[in-house]
Amino acid sequence: MQDFLSSAMPFLAVALAVAAGLIASWLLRRVVLRLNRKQEALRETSRVARVPLRLALCLIGVRIALALTTDDAEWRRNVDHVLVIALIGSVAWLAIAVLLIIETLVLTRYRVDVADNRRARRLRTQVILARRIGVALIAIVALGSIMLTFPAIQALGAGLLASAGVISIVAGLAAQTSLVNVFAGIQLAFTDAIRVDDVVVVQKEWGRIEEITLTYVVVHIWDDRRLILPSTYFTTTPFENWTRRQSEVMGTVEFDLDWRAPVEAMRAELKRVLATTDLWDERVGILQITDATAGFVRVRILVSAGDSASLFDLRCLIREELVLFLQQEFPTALPHVRLESTPSAAASSQPAARRPGKLDASDETAARLPSDPHDSQLFTGSIEAVQRSRAFSGPGEDVFEDRDKSVAAQN
């Protein structure tokens, strides 16, 4: 009977150790949830750490139980070695789960589905990249720790220590491109050059930053394609970031028209179109003639919108409405290619006859549409235009004087 108890004691101790590990993991999770009862997201995300926590505590209990109930035999050392490897893996798994929980809790506090989400998107980018770096470091440390548990590998490592310099040089040359991309990804995360959900134009493609990793960046193109670029592209190549500080943007719509184009009528029609759409953010909406050469006049419309998607639809709407307006109301303003013969001097000196009380089309347009020169000015004529011009007026004379004084003082 005593022999049976002595042989069954290790199994009973292992069973008690497993039960104690399960109970301890349950109590620990309950305590953490009770202390953070206001964190609703913690209850859902903490489930990812439940299995590795139970496994780690049970393995610790089993090792202690075997050490107390068995002798130092060869089989126990082999079993203990397996338990150590499993414990290292479970602890690494638990550490990765904790990183996932921390990431979820941090991202839950900062929403990105609001209008002003620049800070939240920057933090989201940094937290995601930091979590990925942490996972990579944990995996490397765990793998190295497991390898160090084998005596043969330890001896091999001591033998290769003398040639570590040569190996590091060879490895550095072989992984040069990968390491450059890794450091570029870290630079993108903490220099705030781009963030997740930023609207960018890269390689003449307009899209949104969908994912930033340590080695590459995924750009979601407007037509649902994905453009995958190495991280070094965004640190070495110029690109457009339309949401670097704000999402408001301006865009143009251009028409090449005949010299008889009704500018004031088009300006009034533009005001009507902008007043009837929610795509316009009421910042900028002007019409100007920017060129008058080669038999045509170029009419440019400059409008603003709250974001790039709204701006695209707004430009298309204005283009469609004004094309229809010119077709129906002023077909003579459409582009024409024509040949005109010069009349004789006697005929040209006679003024054109006009019936009394009859106005031509240009007089009717001028009488019907009041002209406001401020409507066609981008940098002058209004408070907003003057404020806009100051952004391009330079630093000012006082700054130049201070620079001259500082240069003279240094000399």
C-alpha positions as CSV (number, residue, x, y, z in Angstrom):
1,M,0.0,0.0,0.0
2,Q,2.8,2.3,0.9
3,D,4.5,1.5,-2.5
4,F,1.3,2.3,-4.3
5,L,1.0,5.7,-2.5
6,S,4.6,6.5,-3.2
7,S,4.2,5.7,-6.9
8,A,0.9,7.6,-7.2
9,M,2.1,10.6,-5.3
10,P,3.6,12.3,-8.3
11,F,0.4,12.0,-10.3
12,L,-1.7,13.3,-7.4
13,A,0.7,16.2,-7.0
14,V,0.6,17.0,-10.7
15,A,-3.3,16.9,-10.6
16,L,-3.3,19.2,-7.6
17,A,-0.8,21.6,-9.3
18,V,-3.0,21.8,-12.4
19,A,-6.1,22.5,-10.3
20,A,-4.2,25.1,-8.3
21,G,-3.0,26.7,-11.6
22,L,-6.5,26.9,-13.0
23,I,-7.9,28.3,-9.8
24,A,-5.1,30.9,-9.5
25,S,-5.7,32.0,-13.1
26,W,-9.4,32.4,-12.5
27,L,-8.8,34.4,-9.4
28,L,-6.2,36.6,-11.0
29,R,-8.5,37.4,-13.9
30,R,-11.4,38.2,-11.6
31,V,-9.3,40.6,-9.5
32,V,-8.0,42.4,-12.7
33,L,-11.6,42.8,-14.0
34,R,-12.8,44.0,-10.6
35,L,-10.1,46.6,-10.3
36,N,-10.9,47.8,-13.9
37,R,-14.6,47.4,-13.9
38,K,-15.1,50.7,-15.8
39,Q,-13.1,49.3,-18.7
40,E,-15.7,47.6,-20.8
41,A,-13.3,46.7,-23.5
42,L,-11.0,44.9,-21.0
43,R,-13.6,42.1,-20.4
44,E,-13.7,41.2,-24.1
45,T,-10.0,41.6,-24.8
46,S,-8.8,39.8,-21.7
47,R,-10.0,36.5,-23.1
48,V,-7.0,36.3,-25.4
49,A,-4.8,36.0,-22.3
50,R,-6.9,33.4,-20.5
51,V,-5.4,30.3,-22.2
52,P,-1.7,31.3,-22.0
53,L,-2.1,32.4,-18.3
54,R,-3.7,29.1,-17.4
55,L,-1.0,27.2,-19.2
56,A,1.9,29.2,-17.6
57,L,0.5,28.8,-14.1
58,C,-0.2,25.1,-14.6
59,L,3.3,24.4,-15.9
60,I,4.9,26.2,-13.0
61,G,2.8,24.1,-10.6
62,V,3.7,20.9,-12.4
63,R,7.4,21.7,-12.2
64,I,7.2,22.4,-8.5
65,A,5.1,19.3,-7.8
66,L,7.6,17.0,-9.7
67,A,10.5,18.6,-7.9
68,L,8.9,17.9,-4.5
69,T,7.6,14.3,-5.1
70,T,10.3,12.7,-7.4
71,D,14.0,12.0,-7.2
72,D,16.6,13.6,-9.4
73,A,16.4,10.9,-12.2
74,E,17.2,11.0,-15.9
75,W,13.5,10.9,-16.8
76,R,12.6,13.7,-14.5
77,R,15.4,15.9,-16.0
78,N,14.0,15.2,-19.5
79,V,10.5,16.0,-18.5
80,D,11.7,19.1,-16.7
81,H,13.5,20.2,-19.9
82,V,10.3,19.8,-21.9
83,L,8.3,21.7,-19.2
84,V,10.9,24.6,-19.3
85,I,10.5,24.9,-23.1
86,A,6.7,24.8,-22.8
87,L,6.9,27.4,-20.0
88,I,9.0,29.7,-22.1
89,G,6.6,29.4,-25.0
90,S,3.5,30.0,-22.7
91,V,5.1,33.1,-21.1
92,A,6.0,34.5,-24.5
93,W,2.4,33.8,-25.6
94,L,1.1,35.6,-22.5
95,A,3.3,38.6,-23.0
96,I,2.0,38.9,-26.6
97,A,-1.5,38.7,-25.3
98,V,-0.8,41.4,-22.8
99,L,0.5,43.6,-25.6
100,L,-2.7,43.0,-27.6
101,I,-4.8,43.9,-24.5
102,I,-2.9,47.1,-24.0
103,E,-3.2,48.1,-27.7
104,T,-6.9,47.5,-27.6
105,L,-7.4,49.6,-24.4
106,V,-5.3,52.5,-25.7
107,L,-7.1,52.5,-29.1
108,T,-10.5,52.3,-27.5
109,R,-9.9,55.6,-25.7
110,Y,-9.2,57.5,-29.0
111,R,-11.8,57.2,-31.7
112,V,-11.0,57.7,-35.3
113,D,-14.6,57.9,-36.6
114,V,-14.9,61.6,-35.7
115,A,-14.2,64.7,-37.7
116,D,-11.0,65.8,-35.9
117,N,-9.2,62.5,-35.5
118,R,-5.6,63.6,-36.4
119,R,-4.3,62.9,-32.9
120,A,-6.1,59.6,-32.7
121,R,-4.8,58.4,-36.0
122,R,-1.2,59.4,-35.1
123,L,-1.5,57.5,-31.8
124,R,-3.1,54.5,-33.5
125,T,-0.2,54.3,-36.0
126,Q,2.4,54.5,-33.2
127,V,0.7,52.0,-30.9
128,I,0.2,49.4,-33.7
129,L,3.8,49.7,-34.8
130,A,5.0,49.5,-31.1
131,R,3.0,46.4,-30.6
132,R,4.5,44.7,-33.7
133,I,8.0,45.6,-32.6
134,G,7.2,44.2,-29.1
135,V,5.9,41.0,-30.6
136,A,9.0,40.6,-32.7
137,L,11.3,41.2,-29.7
138,I,9.3,38.7,-27.5
139,A,9.5,36.1,-30.2
140,I,13.3,36.5,-30.6
141,V,13.9,36.4,-26.9
142,A,11.7,33.3,-26.5
143,L,13.5,31.5,-29.3
144,G,16.9,32.4,-27.9
145,S,15.9,31.3,-24.4
146,I,14.7,27.9,-25.8
147,M,17.9,27.4,-27.7
148,L,20.0,28.2,-24.6
149,T,18.3,25.3,-22.8
150,F,20.2,22.8,-25.0
151,P,23.8,22.2,-23.8
152,A,25.0,21.4,-27.3
153,I,23.8,24.8,-28.6
154,Q,25.5,26.5,-25.7
155,A,28.8,25.0,-26.6
156,L,28.3,25.8,-30.2
157,G,27.6,29.4,-29.3
158,A,30.8,29.6,-27.3
159,G,32.8,28.3,-30.2
160,L,31.2,30.8,-32.6
161,L,31.8,33.7,-30.3
162,A,35.2,34.4,-31.7
163,S,33.9,34.8,-35.2
164,A,30.9,36.8,-34.2
165,G,32.3,40.0,-35.8
166,V,32.6,38.4,-39.2
167,I,29.2,36.8,-39.0
168,S,27.6,40.1,-38.0
169,I,29.2,41.8,-41.0
170,V,27.9,39.2,-43.4
171,A,24.5,39.2,-41.8
172,G,24.4,43.0,-42.0
173,L,25.3,43.0,-45.6
174,A,22.7,40.3,-46.4
175,A,19.9,42.0,-44.5
176,Q,20.8,45.6,-45.4
177,T,17.6,46.3,-47.4
178,S,15.4,44.7,-44.8
179,L,17.1,46.6,-41.9
180,V,16.7,49.9,-43.9
181,N,13.0,49.3,-44.3
182,V,12.6,48.4,-40.6
183,F,14.3,51.6,-39.5
184,A,12.2,53.5,-42.1
185,G,9.1,52.0,-40.6
186,I,10.1,53.1,-37.1
187,Q,10.8,56.6,-38.5
188,L,7.4,56.8,-40.1
189,A,5.7,55.8,-36.8
190,F,7.4,58.4,-34.6
191,T,8.0,61.3,-36.9
192,D,4.3,61.7,-37.8
193,A,5.0,61.9,-41.6
194,I,2.0,59.7,-42.4
195,R,-0.7,58.2,-40.3
196,V,-3.2,55.5,-40.7
197,D,-6.2,56.9,-42.7
198,D,-4.2,59.8,-44.1
199,V,-5.2,60.7,-47.7
200,V,-2.1,60.7,-49.9
201,V,-1.1,60.9,-53.6
202,V,1.7,58.5,-54.4
203,Q,2.9,57.6,-57.9
204,K,0.0,59.7,-59.3
205,E,-2.5,57.5,-57.4
206,W,-4.9,59.0,-54.9
207,G,-5.7,56.8,-51.9
208,R,-5.7,56.3,-48.2
209,I,-3.1,54.9,-45.8
210,E,-4.6,51.6,-44.8
211,E,-1.7,49.9,-42.9
212,I,1.8,50.8,-41.8
213,T,4.2,47.9,-40.9
214,L,7.8,47.8,-40.1
215,T,8.8,47.1,-43.7
216,Y,6.0,48.3,-46.0
217,V,3.0,50.6,-46.3
218,V,-0.4,49.6,-47.8
219,V,-2.2,52.4,-49.7
220,H,-5.9,51.8,-50.4
221,I,-6.4,53.3,-53.9
222,W,-9.8,55.0,-54.6
223,D,-10.8,52.2,-57.0
224,D,-10.3,49.6,-54.2
225,R,-6.8,48.5,-55.4
226,R,-4.0,48.2,-52.9
227,L,-0.6,49.8,-53.6
228,I,2.1,48.2,-51.4
229,L,5.2,50.4,-51.1
230,P,8.4,49.8,-49.0
231,S,8.7,52.1,-46.0
232,T,11.8,53.7,-47.5
233,Y,9.6,55.2,-50.3
234,F,8.0,57.6,-47.8
235,T,11.3,58.6,-46.3
236,T,13.2,59.2,-49.6
237,T,10.5,60.2,-52.2
238,P,8.3,63.3,-52.1
239,F,4.6,62.6,-51.9
240,E,1.4,64.5,-51.2
241,N,-0.4,64.2,-47.8
242,W,-3.8,65.9,-48.1
243,T,-4.6,65.4,-44.4
244,R,-1.3,66.3,-42.8
245,R,-2.8,69.1,-40.6
246,Q,-6.4,69.3,-41.8
247,S,-8.7,67.5,-44.2
248,E,-10.0,70.7,-46.0
249,V,-8.8,70.9,-49.6
250,M,-9.4,73.1,-52.7
251,G,-9.7,72.0,-56.3
252,T,-10.2,73.5,-59.7
253,V,-12.6,73.1,-62.6
254,E,-11.4,74.5,-66.0
255,F,-13.2,75.3,-69.2
256,D,-11.7,76.4,-72.6
257,L,-14.5,78.6,-74.1
258,D,-15.1,81.0,-76.8
259,W,-14.3,84.7,-76.4
260,R,-18.0,85.4,-76.1
261,A,-18.2,83.4,-72.8
262,P,-20.6,85.0,-70.4
263,V,-18.4,85.3,-67.3
264,E,-20.9,87.0,-65.1
265,A,-23.6,84.6,-66.0
266,M,-21.3,81.7,-65.3
267,R,-20.4,83.3,-62.0
268,A,-24.1,83.6,-61.0
269,E,-24.7,80.0,-62.0
270,L,-21.7,78.8,-59.9
271,K,-23.2,80.6,-56.9
272,R,-26.5,78.9,-57.5
273,V,-24.9,75.4,-57.8
274,L,-22.8,75.9,-54.6
275,A,-25.8,77.1,-52.7
276,T,-27.8,74.0,-53.4
277,T,-25.2,71.4,-52.5
278,D,-23.9,70.2,-49.1
279,L,-20.5,69.2,-50.7
280,W,-19.3,72.8,-50.5
281,D,-17.9,74.0,-47.2
282,E,-18.5,77.7,-47.9
283,R,-14.8,78.6,-47.7
284,V,-13.8,79.3,-51.4
285,G,-16.0,79.5,-54.5
286,I,-14.7,81.8,-57.2
287,L,-14.5,82.0,-61.0
288,Q,-11.7,83.6,-62.8
289,I,-10.3,83.9,-66.4
290,T,-6.7,82.6,-66.1
291,D,-5.7,82.6,-69.7
292,A,-6.8,84.1,-73.0
293,T,-4.7,82.8,-75.9
294,A,-4.9,80.6,-79.0
295,G,-8.4,81.6,-79.8
296,F,-9.9,80.5,-76.4
297,V,-10.4,81.9,-72.9
298,R,-9.7,79.6,-70.0
299,V,-12.2,79.9,-67.2
300,R,-11.1,78.4,-63.9
301,I,-13.3,77.7,-61.0
302,L,-11.8,77.3,-57.6
303,V,-13.9,75.6,-54.9
304,S,-13.2,74.1,-51.5
305,A,-14.6,71.1,-49.6
306,G,-14.3,69.4,-46.3
307,D,-12.4,66.4,-47.6
308,S,-10.9,65.1,-50.8
309,A,-13.8,62.7,-51.5
310,S,-16.4,65.6,-51.2
311,L,-14.1,67.7,-53.4
312,F,-14.1,65.2,-56.2
313,D,-17.9,64.9,-56.3
314,L,-18.2,68.7,-56.0
315,R,-15.9,69.3,-59.0
316,C,-17.9,66.8,-61.1
317,L,-21.2,68.4,-60.1
318,I,-20.0,71.9,-61.1
319,R,-18.6,70.6,-64.4
320,E,-21.9,68.9,-65.3
321,E,-24.1,71.8,-64.2
322,L,-22.1,74.5,-66.1
323,V,-21.7,72.4,-69.2
324,L,-25.5,72.0,-69.3
325,F,-26.0,75.7,-68.5
326,L,-23.8,76.8,-71.4
327,Q,-25.4,74.3,-73.8
328,Q,-28.9,75.6,-73.0
329,E,-28.4,79.3,-72.3
330,F,-25.2,80.3,-74.2
331,P,-24.4,77.9,-77.0
332,T,-22.3,80.6,-78.6
333,A,-19.9,80.4,-75.7
334,L,-18.9,76.9,-76.5
335,P,-15.5,76.5,-78.3
336,H,-15.6,77.4,-82.0
337,V,-13.1,77.1,-84.8
338,R,-14.1,79.7,-87.4
339,L,-12.7,81.8,-90.2
340,E,-13.8,85.5,-90.5
341,S,-13.2,87.8,-93.5
342,T,-12.2,91.4,-92.7
343,P,-14.9,93.9,-94.0
344,S,-13.9,96.8,-96.1
345,A,-12.8,100.1,-94.6
346,A,-16.0,101.9,-95.6
347,A,-18.3,99.2,-94.2
348,S,-16.3,98.9,-91.0
349,S,-16.6,102.7,-90.3
350,Q,-20.4,102.5,-90.3
351,P,-21.8,101.6,-86.8
352,A,-24.1,98.7,-86.7
353,A,-27.7,99.6,-86.8
354,R,-29.7,98.8,-83.7
355,R,-33.4,99.1,-83.4
356,P,-34.6,101.6,-80.8
357,G,-35.4,100.0,-77.4
358,K,-33.8,96.7,-78.4
359,L,-30.9,95.2,-76.4
360,D,-28.6,92.5,-77.6
361,A,-27.6,89.4,-75.6
362,S,-24.6,91.0,-73.9
363,D,-26.6,94.1,-72.9
364,E,-29.3,91.8,-71.4
365,T,-26.7,89.8,-69.5
366,A,-25.1,93.0,-68.1
367,A,-28.4,94.5,-67.1
368,R,-29.7,91.3,-65.5
369,L,-26.5,90.3,-63.6
370,P,-24.8,92.8,-61.3
371,S,-21.0,92.7,-61.4
372,D,-19.1,92.3,-58.2
373,P,-15.3,92.4,-58.8
374,H,-14.6,90.9,-55.4
375,D,-16.2,87.6,-56.4
376,S,-13.5,86.9,-58.9
377,Q,-10.5,87.6,-56.6
378,L,-8.6,85.0,-54.8
379,F,-6.0,87.0,-52.8
380,T,-7.6,90.5,-52.7
381,G,-10.9,92.1,-52.2
382,S,-12.1,90.4,-49.0
383,I,-11.0,89.6,-45.5
384,E,-10.6,85.9,-46.3
385,A,-8.6,86.7,-49.5
386,V,-6.2,89.0,-47.7
387,Q,-5.6,86.4,-45.0
388,R,-5.0,83.8,-47.7
389,S,-2.4,86.1,-49.4
390,R,-0.5,86.6,-46.1
391,A,0.5,82.9,-46.2
392,F,2.4,83.6,-49.4
393,S,3.7,87.1,-48.7
394,G,7.0,86.1,-47.1
395,P,8.4,86.7,-43.6
396,G,8.3,90.6,-43.7
397,E,10.8,93.4,-43.6
398,D,11.4,93.2,-39.8
399,V,12.5,89.6,-40.2
400,F,15.0,90.6,-42.9
401,E,16.3,93.4,-40.7
402,D,16.8,91.0,-37.8
403,R,18.7,88.5,-40.1
404,D,21.0,91.3,-41.3
405,K,21.7,92.4,-37.7
406,S,22.5,88.8,-36.7
407,V,24.8,88.3,-39.7
408,A,26.6,91.6,-38.9
409,A,27.0,90.6,-35.3
410,Q,28.5,87.3,-36.2
411,N,31.0,89.0,-38.5
